[in-house]
Each structure stands twice: as C-alpha cells, then as structure tokens.
C-alpha cells in the first residue's frame, strides 16, 4: 500500500507543483519551492485519504496558503500588517476552497457535471463526453447550481 501512496503523491506532485509554486511565489518568492515541498510532506497521509483530485488540490492550496501565512508572520515584525491585496487573495482562495467543498458534497452525477463545467466544457460537450442527453445534463447542472446557491445563502 505504501508504494501505491507514493505513486499517488508523485503523480499529484508532478501535476500540481508548478501551479502551487506560482501561487506561493506571490507571497513568498524566495521560499515558494520549499513551501510547496513542505505542503506535500506535511500532508502526505491527508492527501492520499482525499477521495478525488479536486479535494486533494483544495487541501494542497490551503496548506500552501497556511505555510505562506506562517512564514510571513514569523519573518516580519509583529507590528507590520499584511497588505490589503494579500488579504484579498487569501479570502479568494478560502472562497475557492469552500466552493470545492460544496461541490464535493453534491451527488456523484451532479458533481461530475459541475466539475466538467468548471473546467470550461459547455453543456453540449459534457453531454457528449459522459454519454448523456443534453437536457439531462442541463437538469443536473441546474440542480447542482441551485444546491450550491442554497448552501451559500445559508452561510451568508
């Protein structure tokens, strides 16, 4: 099983290391590579436990964000505040993570359709890709968005 876990981590690391490094470099340019590496080391078991790649991605972005915040907090004097732009970016990432958490709660078909839509596929392409009728995909997509809107309404 350990060999299987290592393959999962290696595949994910190869796929995400560049985008995570770019993300970390916005806040800690000189430490970005070390922070990304540390995110994978810290979350080794948690990453493998996640059910799908979107949850793994979300976990890694959160971990990188927290490592960046810890680095900034520990490397600057206490009286210095983070710039408003930096705080806005962290709010955006938290929102992104929460959206993927909500998507992860959807029923399998709705989640699959919504994930494809978020990757840029239109309804017709999704229908062709998963072998469903166009109107069925529209229905599932509409239901998924309604559930997410309802969850967000309850949060606000």
C-alpha positions in Angstrom: 0.0 0.0 0.0 2.9 2.4 0.7 4.1 2.0 -2.9 0.6 2.9 -4.1 0.5 6.0 -1.8 3.9 7.1 -3.2 2.6 6.8 -6.7 -0.4 8.9 -5.9 1.7 11.6 -4.3 4.3 11.5 -7.1 1.6 11.9 -9.8 -0.1 14.7 -7.9 3.3 16.5 -7.2 4.2 16.4 -10.9 0.8 17.7 -11.9 0.5 20.5 -9.4 4.0 21.6 -8.4 4.2 24.4 -10.9 0.9 26.0 -10.2 1.4 25.7 -6.4 4.9 27.2 -6.8 3.5 30.1 -8.8 0.8 30.6 -6.1 3.3 30.5 -3.2 5.7 32.8 -5.1 3.1 35.6 -5.0 3.6 35.8 -1.2 7.0 34.2 -0.5 9.0 34.4 -3.8 12.3 33.1 -2.3 10.7 30.3 -0.4 8.0 29.1 -2.8 9.6 25.9 -3.8 10.4 24.9 -0.2 6.8 25.8 0.8 5.3 23.6 -1.9 7.6 20.7 -1.0 6.7 21.1 2.7 3.0 21.1 1.9 3.3 17.7 0.3 5.5 16.4 3.2 3.1 17.8 5.8 0.0 16.4 4.1 1.3 13.1 2.9 -1.4 11.0 4.7 -4.2 13.5 4.3 -3.6 13.9 0.5 -3.9 10.1 0.0 -7.1 10.0 2.1 -8.9 12.5 0.0 -11.4 11.0 -2.4 -10.7 12.9 -5.6 -8.3 15.2 -7.2 -10.3 18.4 -6.5 -10.3 17.7 -2.8 -6.6 17.0 -2.9 -6.0 20.2 -4.9 -8.1 22.2 -2.4 -6.2 20.6 0.6 -2.8 21.5 -1.0 -3.8 25.1 -1.8 -5.0 25.6 1.8 -1.8 24.1 3.1 0.4 26.2 0.9 -1.6 29.3 1.9 -1.2 28.5 5.6 2.5 27.8 5.2 2.9 31.2 3.4 1.0 32.9 6.2 3.1 31.3 8.8 6.3 32.2 7.0 5.2 35.9 6.6 4.0 36.0 10.2 7.3 34.6 11.5 9.6 36.6 9.3 8.1 40.1 9.8 7.9 42.2 12.9 4.5 41.8 14.7 3.5 45.5 14.1 3.5 45.1 10.3 0.2 44.2 8.7 -0.4 42.3 5.6 -1.2 44.3 2.5 -4.9 44.6 1.6 -4.2 42.9 -1.7 -2.6 39.9 0.0 -5.5 39.5 2.4 -8.0 39.8 -0.5 -6.1 37.0 -2.3 -6.4 34.8 0.8 -10.1 35.5 1.0 -10.5 34.5 -2.6 -8.6 31.2 -2.0 -10.7 30.5 1.0 -13.8 31.0 -1.0 -12.4 28.8 -3.8 -11.7 26.1 -1.2 -15.2 26.3 0.2 -16.8 26.1 -3.2 -14.9 22.9 -3.9 -16.0 21.6 -0.5 -19.6 22.3 -1.5 -19.1 20.6 -4.9 -17.7 17.6 -3.1 -20.9 17.2 -1.2 -23.1 17.0 -4.4 -24.4 13.7 -5.7 -21.9 11.9 -8.0 -23.6 12.8 -11.3 -24.1 16.5 -10.4 -20.6 16.7 -9.1 -19.1 15.2 -12.2 -21.1 17.5 -14.5 -20.2 20.6 -12.5 -16.5 19.7 -12.3 -16.5 19.4 -16.1 -18.4 22.7 -16.5 -15.8 24.4 -14.2 -13.0 23.0 -16.5 -14.6 25.0 -19.3 -16.7 22.4 -21.1 -20.1 23.6 -22.3 -23.3 21.6 -21.8 -23.2 20.0 -25.2 -19.5 18.9 -24.7 -20.3 17.5 -21.3 -23.3 15.5 -22.7 -21.1 14.0 -25.4 -18.2 13.3 -23.0 -20.3 11.4 -20.5 -22.9 9.9 -22.8 -26.0 11.7 -21.5 -28.8 13.6 -23.2 -28.2 17.4 -23.5 -31.4 18.2 -21.5 -30.4 15.7 -18.7 -27.1 17.4 -18.3 -28.8 20.8 -18.2 -31.1 19.5 -15.5 -28.3 18.1 -13.4 -26.3 21.3 -13.8 -29.3 23.4 -12.8 -29.8 21.2 -9.7 -26.2 21.4 -8.7 -26.1 25.2 -9.0 -29.3 25.5 -7.0 -27.9 23.4 -4.2 -24.7 25.5 -4.1 -26.7 28.7 -4.1 -28.8 27.4 -1.2 -25.7 26.4 0.8 -24.1 29.8 0.2 -27.3 31.6 1.1 -27.3 29.7 4.4 -23.7 30.8 5.0 -24.3 34.5 4.4 
